[in-house]
Amino acid sequence: MTLRRLLHIAAAAAALGTGCSLEYQELAESLDDETPALRMSSVTVVTVEEGQEKFRVQADSLEDYENTFRRILRGAEFIEYDREGEVSTRGRADLVEFDTRTDNALLEGNISFTSEKDSATVSADYLEWIDGERRLAGRPEGEVYLERKNGTGIRGFGFSADFPSRIFRFSRGVSGRYVFDSDDGGEGSEP
């Protein structure tokens, strides 16, 4: 389930709930770029596939800016479930700004994503998701912290993560501790 699909579902549900008509559509088209066409508060969106919950997003607010192809979530938390119905990923951010044309997203403030499968957490104040490249990147001057339950903790600046290759990089200021697991090809010791 992509973030874009989930946000489209949320917007569609909101539109149905408000009883949209042609007059509302005409009003939305006449709005300036900084006035949302749709605004909701205390939003919960649940995606169910084949009778099983796959994705849940809760946000303090959702705003849709149709003219500039932006959808903004504030106070967002999400949970993604695997095929067995177990939690695979949890995350949160103070702000998520989503580009509805590209599936790219900017995340800001108190960002935390935890992969239950990898027992790993990424924390930052700013991250950018580039969907076409399946890449996550921080600002050059922004610090990002990677932590695993095995005791690994690495922080640095200029973070990028390439998900197809599973390569994580920092451009400078890297510090911390990496603990090798048997899954990493090591024998449970530090380098």
Kinemage of the C-alpha trace (Angstrom):
@kinemage 1
@onewidth
@group {chain A} dominant
@subgroup {mainchain}
@vectorlist {calphas} color= white
{ca met a 1} P 0.000 0.000 0.000
{ca thr a 2} L 1.565 3.288 -1.019
{ca leu a 3} L 1.199 6.503 0.939
{ca arg a 4} L -0.394 8.060 -2.145
{ca arg a 5} L -3.104 5.392 -2.347
{ca leu a 6} L -3.871 5.753 1.335
{ca leu a 7} L -4.172 9.530 1.106
{ca his a 8} L -6.431 9.257 -1.950
{ca ile a 9} L -8.705 6.918 -0.002
{ca ala a 10} L -8.822 9.401 2.895
{ca ala a 11} L -9.738 12.272 0.579
{ca ala a 12} L -12.406 10.204 -1.182
{ca ala a 13} L -13.930 9.136 2.124
{ca ala a 14} L -14.029 12.742 3.265
{ca ala a 15} L -15.632 13.876 0.020
{ca leu a 16} L -18.340 11.222 0.315
{ca gly a 17} L -18.938 12.130 3.942
{ca thr a 18} L -19.501 15.798 3.119
{ca gly a 19} L -21.977 15.124 0.321
{ca cys a 20} L -20.102 16.883 -2.486
{ca ser a 21} L -22.058 18.355 -5.349
{ca leu a 22} L -21.199 20.327 -8.469
{ca glu a 23} L -21.410 23.568 -6.500
{ca tyr a 24} L -18.760 22.341 -4.089
{ca gln a 25} L -16.520 21.328 -6.991
{ca glu a 26} L -16.891 24.764 -8.591
{ca leu a 27} L -16.053 26.392 -5.262
{ca ala a 28} L -12.958 24.196 -4.875
{ca glu a 29} L -11.766 25.191 -8.355
{ca ser a 30} L -12.093 28.884 -7.482
{ca leu a 31} L -9.967 28.634 -4.323
{ca asp a 32} L -6.507 30.169 -4.276
{ca asp a 33} L -3.441 27.965 -3.924
{ca glu a 34} L -3.184 28.461 -0.157
{ca thr a 35} L -6.806 27.615 0.673
{ca pro a 36} L -7.481 23.897 1.059
{ca ala a 37} L -10.299 22.414 -1.003
{ca leu a 38} L -10.830 19.910 1.810
{ca arg a 39} L -10.015 20.070 5.512
{ca met a 40} L -10.672 17.310 8.053
{ca ser a 41} L -9.702 16.880 11.678
{ca ser a 42} L -9.201 13.768 13.825
{ca val a 43} L -8.849 11.568 10.749
{ca thr a 44} L -8.492 7.792 10.836
{ca val a 45} L -8.172 5.846 7.610
{ca val a 46} L -8.067 2.061 7.579
{ca thr a 47} L -7.246 0.074 4.450
{ca val a 48} L -8.645 -3.456 4.358
{ca glu a 49} L -7.691 -5.988 1.690
{ca glu a 50} L -9.297 -9.413 1.472
{ca gly a 51} L -10.934 -8.891 4.853
{ca gln a 52} L -7.675 -8.055 6.618
{ca glu a 53} L -6.464 -4.686 7.869
{ca lys a 54} L -3.344 -3.680 5.916
{ca phe a 55} L -2.730 -0.041 6.805
{ca arg a 56} L -3.990 2.459 9.384
{ca val a 57} L -3.280 6.193 9.447
{ca gln a 58} L -4.409 8.576 12.144
{ca ala a 59} L -3.840 12.320 11.873
{ca asp a 60} L -4.853 15.383 13.810
{ca ser a 61} L -5.742 17.022 10.487
{ca leu a 62} L -5.720 16.475 6.739
{ca glu a 63} L -5.806 19.299 4.178
{ca asp a 64} L -6.097 18.820 0.429
{ca tyr a 65} L -4.844 21.533 -1.946
{ca glu a 66} L -6.071 20.393 -5.350
{ca asn a 67} L -4.691 23.372 -7.303
{ca thr a 68} L -1.113 22.731 -6.148
{ca phe a 69} L -1.368 18.925 -5.954
{ca arg a 70} L -0.560 18.851 -2.233
{ca arg a 71} L -2.078 16.890 0.616
{ca ile a 72} L -0.926 17.750 4.133
{ca leu a 73} L -1.281 15.619 7.255
{ca arg a 74} L -0.475 17.046 10.682
{ca gly a 75} L 0.160 14.914 13.737
{ca ala a 76} L 0.291 11.758 11.616
{ca glu a 77} L 0.834 8.206 12.879
{ca phe a 78} L 0.648 5.043 10.834
{ca ile a 79} L 0.795 1.287 11.217
{ca glu a 80} L 1.367 -1.159 8.368
{ca tyr a 81} L 0.504 -4.845 8.765
{ca asp a 82} L 2.103 -7.848 7.052
{ca arg a 83} L 0.290 -10.756 5.379
{ca glu a 84} L -0.112 -12.539 8.703
{ca gly a 85} L -1.776 -9.481 10.269
{ca glu a 86} L 1.254 -8.631 12.411
{ca val a 87} L 2.592 -5.071 12.653
{ca ser a 88} L 5.439 -4.661 10.144
{ca thr a 89} L 6.076 -0.907 10.378
{ca arg a 90} L 5.086 1.943 12.689
{ca gly a 91} L 5.746 5.590 12.089
{ca arg a 92} L 4.915 9.160 12.981
{ca ala a 93} L 5.678 12.728 11.927
{ca asp a 94} L 4.420 16.143 12.957
{ca leu a 95} L 3.842 17.040 9.293
{ca val a 96} L 3.634 15.073 6.049
{ca glu a 97} L 3.322 17.049 2.794
{ca phe a 98} L 2.454 14.772 -0.072
{ca asp a 99} L 2.705 15.580 -3.811
{ca thr a 100} L -0.282 13.862 -5.403
{ca arg a 101} L 1.346 13.870 -8.876
{ca thr a 102} L 4.623 12.149 -8.013
{ca asp a 103} L 3.966 10.216 -4.775
{ca asn a 104} L 6.893 12.132 -3.237
{ca ala a 105} L 6.528 13.260 0.374
{ca leu a 106} L 8.233 15.675 2.761
{ca leu a 107} L 8.159 14.731 6.436
{ca glu a 108} L 8.987 17.184 9.199
{ca gly a 109} L 9.180 17.206 12.969
{ca asn a 110} L 9.593 14.305 15.395
{ca ile a 111} L 9.875 11.712 12.634
{ca ser a 112} L 10.217 8.103 13.684
{ca phe a 113} L 9.813 4.940 11.605
{ca thr a 114} L 10.275 1.494 13.089
{ca ser a 115} L 10.557 -1.685 11.046
{ca glu a 116} L 9.501 -4.565 13.268
{ca lys a 117} L 11.061 -7.073 10.833
{ca asp a 118} L 14.457 -5.370 10.932
{ca ser a 119} L 14.165 -4.258 14.582
{ca ala a 120} L 15.340 -0.865 13.317
{ca thr a 121} L 14.208 2.718 13.888
{ca val a 122} L 15.005 5.846 11.863
{ca ser a 123} L 14.559 9.183 13.679
{ca ala a 124} L 14.936 12.695 12.252
{ca asp a 125} L 13.412 16.157 12.076
{ca tyr a 126} L 13.234 16.192 8.266
{ca leu a 127} L 13.110 13.488 5.606
{ca glu a 128} L 12.128 13.441 1.960
{ca trp a 129} L 10.696 10.383 0.205
{ca ile a 130} L 11.442 10.218 -3.546
{ca asp a 131} L 8.998 7.587 -4.715
{ca gly a 132} L 10.271 7.032 -8.276
{ca glu a 133} L 13.722 6.187 -6.902
{ca arg a 134} L 12.397 4.525 -3.707
{ca arg a 135} L 14.844 6.714 -1.807
{ca leu a 136} L 14.651 8.436 1.566
{ca ala a 137} L 16.903 11.440 2.193
{ca gly a 138} L 17.605 13.964 4.911
{ca arg a 139} L 18.923 17.482 4.506
{ca pro a 140} L 22.714 17.848 4.201
{ca glu a 141} L 22.754 19.712 7.542
{ca gly a 142} L 20.040 17.565 9.150
{ca glu a 143} L 20.942 14.865 11.645
{ca val a 144} L 19.424 11.398 11.305
{ca tyr a 145} L 19.678 8.616 13.879
{ca leu a 146} L 19.511 4.884 13.066
{ca glu a 147} L 18.977 2.458 15.918
{ca arg a 148} L 18.540 -1.307 16.150
{ca lys a 149} L 17.412 -3.383 19.118
{ca asn a 150} L 20.756 -5.228 19.051
{ca gly a 151} L 22.555 -2.136 20.376
{ca thr a 152} L 23.469 -0.504 17.077
{ca gly a 153} L 23.108 3.271 17.156
{ca ile a 154} L 24.490 5.473 14.368
{ca arg a 155} L 23.940 9.168 13.762
{ca gly a 156} L 25.147 11.447 11.033
{ca phe a 157} L 24.393 14.155 8.498
{ca gly a 158} L 23.521 13.985 4.808
{ca phe a 159} L 21.527 10.779 5.218
{ca ser a 160} L 20.173 8.814 2.266
{ca ala a 161} L 18.657 5.361 2.019
{ca asp a 162} L 18.213 3.474 -1.239
{ca phe a 163} L 15.529 0.883 -0.575
{ca pro a 164} L 15.992 -1.326 -3.663
{ca ser a 165} L 19.655 -1.865 -2.778
{ca arg a 166} L 19.142 -1.544 1.019
{ca ile a 167} L 22.109 0.858 1.183
{ca phe a 168} L 22.107 3.560 3.864
{ca arg a 169} L 24.609 6.429 3.671
{ca phe a 170} L 25.717 9.506 5.584
{ca ser a 171} L 27.831 12.191 3.896
{ca arg a 172} L 29.542 13.469 7.062
{ca gly a 173} L 29.686 13.568 10.824
{ca val a 174} L 28.984 9.877 11.327
{ca ser a 175} L 29.334 8.505 14.836
{ca gly a 176} L 28.013 5.639 16.859
{ca arg a 177} L 28.269 1.922 17.232
{ca tyr a 178} L 27.418 -0.896 14.847
{ca val a 179} L 26.834 -4.335 16.343
{ca phe a 180} L 27.210 -7.225 13.905
{ca asp a 181} L 24.566 -9.933 14.110
{ca ser a 182} L 24.810 -13.388 12.626
{ca asp a 183} L 22.279 -12.071 10.048
{ca asp a 184} L 24.902 -9.478 9.017
{ca gly a 185} L 27.550 -12.122 8.426
{ca gly a 186} L 29.244 -11.414 11.740
{ca glu a 187} L 29.327 -13.319 14.985
{ca gly a 188} L 27.588 -10.878 17.303
{ca ser a 189} L 30.559 -8.630 18.050
{ca glu a 190} L 31.435 -5.023 17.401
{ca pro a 191} L 33.740 -4.113 14.507
